[in-house]
Amino acid sequence: MNTFLFSALCLGTWAALAGAVTVQDGDFSFPLESVKKLKDLPKVPEPRIQGHRKFVAPPLCSNPGFPEELRPVCSQPNAEDILHRLEVIAQDPSTCEICAYAACAGC
């Protein structure tokens, strides 16, 4: 009985640790799995507007497959910059999975 309980506890701990990698950008923190989903979204070119423009959420935010965990970024004035940094991580998530990237934590 104790062996079964110990095995279940270790397996549960391992599962929690395996999914515990987070990506941080400023005050934002996201699960790595959500950031990885950005890689699969189609790229939409941003329209070029001359002169002053008011804040508009990046086109990527309107994609139906955009991860809900990342939605708070869309309301930020620097959303394009944040999403660009997250897309870099999404393109090569292995750097985060081995904690070689400074924005990643939880290994």
Summary of the structure (lengths in Angstrom):
residues: 107
radius of gyration: 17.7
end to end distance: 30.4
largest distance: 71.2
contacts: 246
relative contact order: 0.19
helix: 51%
strand: 9%
